[in-house]
Amino acid sequence: MTNPVLFHVRDYRGATIEDLDIKPALSINPTTNINIALEIAFENEFTYLPVIHEENKRLLGVLNVGLLRDNPNKLNTSFLKPIVKNYMIWFNQKSREFYEKQDIKPVEPVRNRTIMKPRAKKYKVLTPWTPLEQLADFFNNGIYFAIITNDEGNFVYGVATPEDLTKYENSRPRL
């Protein structure tokens, strides 16, 4: 099964991810209460929130807020503890297993926190200077959010979504 092609534009005239004007990142932790995480996301109009380890600051995954928003009964009918780790998308199963074995104390979410790369085998670095053509290809490969970092991948600037790129395309005159 192939992924649908979302973006057909091949020439963004030198525009980069920085031109999308995405909001600064706000990360949460796996122990963050899910209701607090959703409140943060709704207040800032985020559809994805990066989830980082409380102690070593390693990127563990994302919380898909849109999925929870579209299915509100998922939280009300769940027997799971109402914390992010039970509802997030983990980048690596081994990281999840390792995290579950630790005794972690909750901390408050912080804007623009220094992070460490995830331990996943595949990690494509997307920076504010990445051309939009590369971002479009990234989304066309079936990935529906992009965590924008510095060149080393250890500082999160924000999260870009296909909606951000569509909004940019619609705001520009056609060639």
C-alpha positions in Angstrom: 0.0 0.0 0.0 1.4 3.4 -1.0 0.9 6.7 0.8 -1.3 9.3 -0.8 0.7 12.2 -2.3 -0.3 15.3 -0.4 2.0 17.9 -2.1 2.6 18.1 -5.8 4.4 21.5 -5.8 8.0 21.0 -6.8 9.3 24.6 -6.7 8.8 26.6 -3.5 11.1 29.3 -4.9 13.8 28.9 -2.3 11.5 28.9 0.7 12.5 27.0 3.8 10.8 25.6 6.9 11.5 28.9 8.6 9.1 30.6 6.1 6.2 28.5 7.6 6.4 30.7 10.7 5.6 27.8 13.0 5.1 28.4 16.7 8.0 27.7 19.1 8.0 24.2 20.5 6.5 23.3 23.8 7.5 19.9 25.1 5.8 17.7 27.6 6.9 14.7 29.6 5.4 11.2 29.7 4.3 11.8 33.3 2.4 15.0 32.4 -1.3 14.7 33.2 -3.1 14.2 29.9 -5.7 17.0 30.7 -2.9 19.5 31.2 -1.2 18.4 28.0 -4.4 18.8 26.1 -5.0 22.2 27.7 -1.5 23.3 26.6 -2.1 22.1 23.1 -5.5 23.7 22.7 -4.3 27.1 24.1 -1.4 27.1 21.7 -3.3 25.5 18.8 -0.9 22.6 18.5 -1.9 19.3 16.9 1.3 17.5 18.1 3.4 17.9 21.2 6.9 16.5 21.5 7.4 14.3 24.5 10.8 14.2 26.1 12.3 12.3 29.0 12.2 14.2 32.3 15.8 13.5 33.3 18.0 12.9 30.2 15.9 15.1 27.8 15.8 12.5 25.1 13.0 12.8 22.6 10.7 9.8 23.2 7.8 10.5 20.9 4.8 12.8 20.3 1.3 13.2 21.6 -1.2 13.4 18.7 -3.6 15.9 20.1 -5.8 15.7 17.0 -6.4 12.0 17.5 -7.6 12.6 21.1 -9.6 15.6 20.1 -11.4 13.6 17.4 -12.1 10.7 19.8 -12.9 12.3 23.2 -14.4 9.1 24.6 -11.0 7.4 24.4 -10.0 9.3 27.6 -13.4 8.9 29.4 -13.7 5.2 28.8 -10.1 4.2 29.3 -8.8 2.3 32.3 -5.3 3.7 31.8 -3.9 6.3 34.2 -4.5 9.8 32.7 -0.9 10.6 31.9 0.8 11.2 28.5 2.8 8.0 28.4 -0.4 6.0 28.0 -1.6 8.0 25.0 1.6 9.1 23.1 3.2 7.7 20.0 6.5 6.2 21.1 9.4 6.5 18.6 11.1 3.4 19.9 9.7 0.4 21.8 12.9 -0.3 23.7 12.9 3.3 24.9 9.4 2.8 26.2 10.4 -0.4 28.0 13.4 1.3 29.5 11.3 4.3 30.6 8.7 2.0 32.2 11.3 0.5 34.5 12.4 3.8 35.9 11.0 5.8 38.8 10.4 9.2 37.2 9.1 12.3 39.0 6.8 14.6 37.1 8.1 18.0 36.0 6.3 21.0 34.4 6.4 21.5 30.6 8.9 24.1 29.4 9.2 26.0 26.1 12.2 25.4 23.9 14.0 22.8 26.0 17.3 21.3 24.9 16.7 17.7 24.0 18.7 14.7 22.9 18.0 12.7 19.7 15.7 9.7 19.9 17.4 6.4 19.9 15.4 5.2 16.9 17.5 3.9 13.9 15.9 6.4 11.4 16.1 10.0 12.2 16.0 12.6 9.5 17.2 16.0 10.7 14.9 18.8 9.6 16.0 22.4 10.5 14.5 25.8 9.9 16.8 26.0 6.8 15.6 22.8 5.2 14.0 23.5 1.8 10.2 23.1 1.7 10.6 20.6 -1.2 12.3 18.3 1.3 9.5 18.8 3.9 6.9 18.1 1.2 8.7 14.8 0.3 8.9 14.0 4.0 5.1 14.4 4.3 4.5 12.5 1.1 6.3 9.5 2.6 3.4 9.1 5.1 4.8 11.0 8.0 2.3 13.6 9.3 4.4 15.7 11.6 8.0 16.9 11.5 10.0 17.9 14.6 12.1 20.8 13.6 15.5 20.9 15.3 19.0 22.5 15.0 21.6 20.8 12.8 22.7 18.5 15.7 19.1 17.5 16.4 19.4 18.4 20.1 17.2 21.5 20.3 13.6 21.5 19.2 12.3 24.7 17.5 8.8 23.5 16.7 6.6 20.9 15.0 5.5 21.3 11.4 2.5 19.5 10.0 1.0 19.1 6.5 -1.5 21.8 7.5 1.3 24.3 8.0 2.7 23.6 4.5 -0.8 23.7 3.0 -1.5 27.1 4.7 1.8 28.4 3.2 1.0 27.1 -0.3 -2.4 28.7 -0.2 -1.0 32.1 0.9 1.4 32.3 -2.0 0.5 33.3 -5.6 0.5 30.4 -8.1 3.4 30.2 -10.6 
